[in-house]
């Protein structure tokens, strides 16, 4: 019994010291800010809840003057099928400079959609895990860069029956 207690105590101390060593390991990089990201992601999540649109709302808003529909999928997937009139800026290419060039006015009304808004076209809209939906990443990124006039297509739509005009790139 004493041996078990000693082994258990040793293991607890070992695990605790290993956890402390892992916690203490800091590699400074002022270009990466996890705490800032998590804070802004939380703010963006709250902001987003009032900005999710039905299919009909998305279509109506897309027709408004000056509104941009943004597709953040890869150029390859965009070229295969996208909402007519959408602009493609692949998610990895969302940067300070690309946004300043494409959307110099941070009040620009931007509508977003992603893979997880469509079914029955796996090639152009491959499924992602729900928590890894590109809508979420794109919304958080745009929010982080100061864009607050962003709206998101909410529902899951069938490409065969959607009212949205889906086209291939020429």
Rosetta silent file (secondary structure, phi, psi, omega in degrees, C-alpha in Angstrom):
SEQUENCE: XXXXXXXXXXXXXXXXXXXXXXXXXXXXXXXXXXXXXXXXXXXXXXXXXXXXXXXXXXXXXXXXXXXXXXXXXXXXXXXXXXXXXXXXXXXXXXXXXXXXXXXXXXXXXXXXXXXXXXXXXXXXXXXXXXXXXXXXXXXXXXXXXXXXXXXXXXXXXXXXXXXXXXXXXX
SCORE:     score description
SCORE:     0.000 S_00000001
   1 L     0.000  -43.501  178.550    0.000    0.000    0.000 S_00000001
   2 H   -62.574  -38.157  179.931    2.839    2.397    0.877 S_00000001
   3 H   -63.941  -44.252  177.952    4.522    1.546   -2.430 S_00000001
   4 H   -60.168  -44.625  179.401    1.339    2.359   -4.378 S_00000001
   5 H   -61.215  -43.881 -179.598    1.003    5.646   -2.526 S_00000001
   6 H   -64.796  -42.896  178.839    4.634    6.524   -3.210 S_00000001
   7 H   -64.374  -44.232  179.910    4.320    5.637   -6.900 S_00000001
   8 H   -62.623  -42.965  179.160    1.077    7.629   -7.191 S_00000001
   9 H   -64.452  -42.064  178.637    2.656   10.623   -5.429 S_00000001
  10 H   -61.580  -46.048  179.569    5.729   10.408   -7.683 S_00000001
  11 H   -62.132  -41.318  178.869    3.556   10.239  -10.806 S_00000001
  12 H   -63.295  -42.742  178.116    1.492   13.228   -9.678 S_00000001
  13 H   -65.297  -40.858  179.990    4.648   15.261   -9.050 S_00000001
  14 H   -63.154  -47.759  179.871    6.111   14.184  -12.389 S_00000001
  15 H   -63.381  -42.468  179.745    2.948   15.104  -14.303 S_00000001
  16 H   -63.728  -42.650  179.976    2.671   18.432  -12.442 S_00000001
  17 H   -69.019  -35.623  177.467    6.297   19.344  -13.139 S_00000001
  18 H   -65.311  -43.195  179.538    5.917   18.340  -16.814 S_00000001
  19 H   -63.541  -41.618  177.681    2.773   20.484  -17.108 S_00000001
  20 H   -63.268  -39.846  179.188    4.582   23.424  -15.467 S_00000001
  21 H   -64.272  -40.566  179.124    7.507   22.999  -17.849 S_00000001
  22 H   -66.461  -41.545  179.625    5.128   23.022  -20.829 S_00000001
  23 H   -63.688  -40.521 -174.939    3.317   26.097  -19.482 S_00000001
  24 H   -72.993  -16.711 -177.116    6.560   27.937  -18.860 S_00000001
  25 L   -74.479  100.461  178.074    7.789   27.357  -22.390 S_00000001
  26 L  -112.900  132.543  175.521    7.242   30.686  -24.084 S_00000001
  27 L  -119.108  101.128 -174.996    8.524   31.459  -27.524 S_00000001
  28 L   -63.537  135.532  173.021    8.017   35.177  -28.096 S_00000001
  29 L  -155.269  103.473 -177.470    6.587   36.263  -31.425 S_00000001
  30 L   -66.721   -8.741  179.027    4.863   39.656  -31.565 S_00000001
  31 L   -91.554    0.145  178.406    3.246   38.625  -34.874 S_00000001
  32 L  -130.729  122.814 -174.509    1.178   35.856  -33.233 S_00000001
  33 L  -134.661   87.365 -178.421   -1.335   36.705  -30.497 S_00000001
  34 H   -62.544  -44.137 -179.757   -3.509   33.796  -29.342 S_00000001
  35 H   -61.890  -42.704  177.805   -5.088   35.741  -26.466 S_00000001
  36 H   -63.329  -42.009  178.460   -5.947   38.612  -28.814 S_00000001
  37 H   -60.429  -48.376 -177.834   -7.368   36.168  -31.363 S_00000001
  38 H   -63.682  -38.373  177.390   -9.566   34.454  -28.773 S_00000001
  39 H   -62.516  -51.033 -179.213  -10.801   37.813  -27.446 S_00000001
  40 H   -66.314  -34.902  177.534  -11.676   39.065  -30.931 S_00000001
  41 H   -62.420  -40.176  177.328  -13.191   35.700  -31.899 S_00000001
  42 H   -64.365  -43.133  176.961  -15.541   35.992  -28.929 S_00000001
  43 H   -63.599  -43.971 -178.966  -16.528   39.527  -29.927 S_00000001
  44 H   -63.038  -38.876 -179.965  -16.980   38.463  -33.555 S_00000001
  45 H   -60.987  -43.320  178.929  -19.186   35.528  -32.511 S_00000001
  46 H   -66.427  -43.840  179.515  -21.529   37.857  -30.653 S_00000001
  47 H   -61.184  -41.547 -175.063  -21.522   40.371  -33.532 S_00000001
  48 H   -63.943  -35.451 -173.418  -22.188   37.600  -36.102 S_00000001
  49 L   -55.736  -30.853 -178.755  -25.365   36.270  -34.489 S_00000001
  50 L   -92.947    4.939 -172.965  -27.392   39.278  -35.677 S_00000001
  51 L  -124.811   21.827  176.219  -25.883   39.184  -39.174 S_00000001
  52 E   -94.331  133.821 -171.972  -26.826   35.751  -40.469 S_00000001
  53 E  -113.617  148.508  169.928  -29.148   35.902  -43.448 S_00000001
  54 L   -73.466  170.763  177.523  -31.766   33.648  -44.970 S_00000001
  55 H   -58.364  -46.888 -178.741  -31.411   32.794  -48.638 S_00000001
  56 H   -65.190  -40.368  177.460  -33.971   35.465  -49.619 S_00000001
  57 H   -63.753  -41.412  179.350  -32.341   38.119  -47.408 S_00000001
  58 H   -61.603  -46.575 -179.771  -28.926   37.295  -48.896 S_00000001
  59 H   -61.136  -45.981 -179.381  -30.264   37.604  -52.459 S_00000001
  60 H   -63.564  -45.136 -178.417  -31.976   40.921  -51.695 S_00000001
  61 H   -67.281  -35.437  179.743  -28.942   42.392  -49.941 S_00000001
  62 H   -62.931  -24.820 -179.631  -26.593   41.246  -52.731 S_00000001
  63 L   -82.461  -11.307 -179.706  -28.629   43.384  -55.165 S_00000001
  64 L   -67.883  148.113  179.932  -28.062   46.571  -53.147 S_00000001
  65 L   -61.694  132.896  175.109  -25.704   49.124  -54.641 S_00000001
  66 L    82.092   -1.617 -179.557  -22.089   48.761  -53.503 S_00000001
  67 L   -80.659  139.129  178.264  -22.519   45.398  -51.799 S_00000001
  68 E  -115.242  133.819  172.104  -19.774   42.818  -52.378 S_00000001
  69 E   -97.862  120.656 -176.543  -20.246   39.063  -52.142 S_00000001
  70 E  -106.980  129.508  175.387  -16.971   37.543  -50.942 S_00000001
  71 E  -114.552  114.500 -175.697  -15.974   33.936  -51.550 S_00000001
  72 L   -98.508   13.866  175.911  -12.914   32.984  -49.475 S_00000001
  73 L   -74.622  171.965  177.600  -12.540   29.472  -50.904 S_00000001
  74 L   -61.405  156.562  177.667   -9.553   28.543  -53.050 S_00000001
  75 H   -59.343  -38.429  179.501   -9.500   29.895  -56.603 S_00000001
  76 H   -59.208  -48.757 -179.568   -9.861   26.321  -57.875 S_00000001
  77 H   -68.260  -39.228  176.940  -13.086   25.721  -55.925 S_00000001
  78 H   -58.254  -47.477 -178.533  -14.352   29.217  -56.777 S_00000001
  79 H   -62.463  -31.927  179.875  -13.767   28.574  -60.496 S_00000001
  80 H   -67.384  -41.207  179.878  -15.695   25.291  -60.294 S_00000001
  81 L  -171.092  131.529  178.416  -18.847   26.949  -58.915 S_00000001
  82 E  -154.383  168.275  175.925  -19.649   30.190  -57.113 S_00000001
  83 E   -69.852  130.473 -179.407  -22.405   32.734  -56.591 S_00000001
  84 L   -54.432  132.476  178.344  -22.663   34.917  -59.699 S_00000001
  85 L    87.768   -6.103 -179.065  -20.934   38.249  -59.158 S_00000001
  86 L   -68.175  151.729  174.368  -18.907   37.061  -56.157 S_00000001
  87 E  -102.370  137.785  179.544  -15.334   38.230  -55.644 S_00000001
  88 E  -102.873  122.906  169.281  -12.733   35.599  -54.772 S_00000001
  89 L  -135.898   99.513 -176.803  -10.124   36.283  -52.103 S_00000001
  90 L   -55.780  138.775 -175.354   -8.810   32.957  -50.877 S_00000001
  91 H   -49.395  -44.716  179.111   -8.681   32.784  -47.071 S_00000001
  92 H   -63.769  -17.483 -179.683   -4.874   32.427  -46.892 S_00000001
  93 H   -93.571    3.426  175.730   -4.626   35.608  -48.973 S_00000001
  94 L   -75.629  108.988 -178.375   -6.648   37.702  -46.513 S_00000001
  95 L  -138.289  172.215  176.061   -3.999   40.161  -45.326 S_00000001
  96 H   -53.440  -49.962 -175.667   -3.713   43.801  -44.320 S_00000001
  97 H   -69.774  -44.137 -177.369   -2.710   44.736  -47.873 S_00000001
  98 H   -64.813  -38.854  178.554   -5.176   42.568  -49.809 S_00000001
  99 H   -69.004  -40.785  178.738   -8.110   43.851  -47.746 S_00000001
 100 H   -62.586  -33.730  178.730   -6.956   47.456  -48.033 S_00000001
 101 H   -74.800  -47.999 -175.135   -6.794   47.013  -51.808 S_00000001
 102 H   -76.866  -40.439 -177.614  -10.073   45.146  -52.240 S_00000001
 103 L  -130.811   73.268 -177.104  -12.085   46.886  -49.507 S_00000001
 104 L   -64.169  -26.552  178.296  -10.439   50.237  -48.684 S_00000001
 105 L   -94.089  112.896 -178.148  -13.617   51.373  -46.906 S_00000001
 106 L   -69.392   -6.680  174.596  -14.034   49.341  -43.720 S_00000001
 107 L   -92.085    1.484  177.810  -17.745   50.224  -43.805 S_00000001
 108 L   -53.021  132.116  176.204  -18.117   48.288  -47.076 S_00000001
 109 L   -80.312  121.632 -176.698  -21.078   45.914  -46.866 S_00000001
 110 E  -123.325  129.627  174.945  -19.669   42.399  -47.425 S_00000001
 111 E  -106.970  135.600 -179.870  -21.682   39.199  -47.750 S_00000001
 112 E  -122.900  156.018  174.152  -19.910   35.888  -47.177 S_00000001
 113 E  -152.712  170.170 -179.084  -20.676   32.222  -47.820 S_00000001
 114 L  -154.964 -172.642  178.623  -18.653   29.004  -47.840 S_00000001
 115 H   -50.635  -43.167 -172.288  -18.503   25.276  -48.496 S_00000001
 116 H   -78.244    8.713  172.944  -20.847   24.516  -45.636 S_00000001
 117 H   -94.783   -7.634 -173.379  -23.695   26.502  -47.183 S_00000001
 118 E  -134.466  144.594  173.704  -24.189   24.022  -50.039 S_00000001
 119 E  -124.321  165.044  177.812  -24.855   20.314  -50.567 S_00000001
 120 L    72.394   27.665  171.073  -24.958   18.088  -53.652 S_00000001
 121 L  -158.075   66.472 -175.312  -21.810   19.449  -55.231 S_00000001
 122 L   -58.685  -31.654 -177.647  -18.956   17.952  -53.211 S_00000001
 123 L   -65.427  -48.362 -179.150  -16.331   18.829  -55.798 S_00000001
 124 L   -82.422  -31.597 -177.229  -16.921   22.579  -55.665 S_00000001
 125 L  -126.349   67.560 -179.871  -18.192   22.684  -52.069 S_00000001
 126 L   -64.661  141.324 -177.227  -16.388   19.939  -50.118 S_00000001
 127 L   -67.291  141.177  172.324  -17.713   19.480  -46.580 S_00000001
 128 L  -117.368  158.656  171.995  -15.746   20.827  -43.646 S_00000001
 129 L   -58.449  143.104 -176.310  -16.236   20.046  -39.992 S_00000001
 130 H   -55.617  -41.022 -179.127  -18.898   22.418  -38.660 S_00000001
 131 H   -74.525  -11.362  178.363  -16.472   24.040  -36.198 S_00000001
 132 H  -108.325   15.899 -179.306  -13.965   24.535  -39.038 S_00000001
 133 L   -55.499  135.413 -179.142  -16.469   26.159  -41.404 S_00000001
 134 H   -62.734  -29.163  175.800  -14.812   28.776  -43.582 S_00000001
 135 H   -55.420  -43.141 -177.176  -17.644   31.203  -42.767 S_00000001
 136 H   -64.594  -49.484 -179.585  -16.446   31.286  -39.164 S_00000001
 137 H   -62.409  -43.272 -178.572  -12.793   31.898  -40.005 S_00000001
 138 H   -65.381  -44.643 -179.943  -13.641   34.494  -42.638 S_00000001
 139 H   -60.965  -47.305 -179.818  -16.042   36.351  -40.357 S_00000001
 140 H   -61.734  -42.405  179.731  -13.528   36.424  -37.502 S_00000001
 141 H   -62.786  -48.959  179.741  -10.758   37.605  -39.837 S_00000001
 142 H   -60.464  -41.629  177.516  -12.822   40.397  -41.336 S_00000001
 143 H   -61.419  -44.006  179.953  -13.921   41.457  -37.852 S_00000001
 144 H   -60.354  -36.562  179.783  -10.314   41.387  -36.651 S_00000001
 145 L   -82.029    1.932  174.202   -9.287   43.679  -39.517 S_00000001
 146 L    99.856    5.793  179.070  -12.000   46.162  -38.535 S_00000001
 147 L   -87.446  119.606 -176.849  -14.802   45.265  -40.942 S_00000001
 148 L  -114.702   -6.749 -178.310  -18.114   45.380  -39.089 S_00000001
 149 L  -100.612   50.975 -175.986  -20.590   45.564  -41.974 S_00000001
 150 E  -109.415  138.004  178.293  -20.311   41.849  -42.747 S_00000001
 151 E  -129.722  151.827 -173.882  -23.239   39.481  -43.245 S_00000001
 152 E  -126.094  135.811  171.711  -23.250   35.719  -43.652 S_00000001
 153 E   -65.408  125.005 -174.452  -25.426   33.325  -45.609 S_00000001
 154 L   -89.226  -50.826 -168.252  -26.940   31.158  -42.894 S_00000001
 155 L   -77.054  166.452  171.271  -28.759   28.095  -44.252 S_00000001
 156 L   -92.445  119.971 -173.468  -27.566   24.878  -45.831 S_00000001
 157 E  -117.401  148.001  176.087  -28.808   24.963  -49.435 S_00000001
 158 E   -87.428  125.306 -178.454  -29.034   22.359  -52.162 S_00000001
 159 L   -59.815  -22.425 -177.680  -27.161   23.534  -55.285 S_00000001
 160 L   -82.230  -19.510 -176.491  -29.928   21.923  -57.376 S_00000001
 161 L  -125.419   -2.719 -178.315  -32.771   23.917  -55.812 S_00000001
 162 L   -62.980  150.137  174.999  -31.221   27.123  -54.455 S_00000001
 163 L   -81.859  -14.672  178.175  -32.547   30.451  -55.690 S_00000001
 164 L   -68.466  143.549  178.506  -28.969   31.767  -55.778 S_00000001
 165 L   -86.323  105.299  179.304  -27.417   31.965  -59.227 S_00000001
 166 E   -97.860  132.561 -176.655  -24.416   29.610  -59.133 S_00000001
 167 E  -134.066  160.438  172.375  -21.963   29.824  -62.034 S_00000001
 168 L   -97.068  152.886  174.087  -18.644   28.394  -63.170 S_00000001
 169 L   -73.789  149.597  179.770  -15.743   30.659  -64.062 S_00000001
 170 L   -85.281    0.000    0.000  -15.043   30.917  -67.760 S_00000001
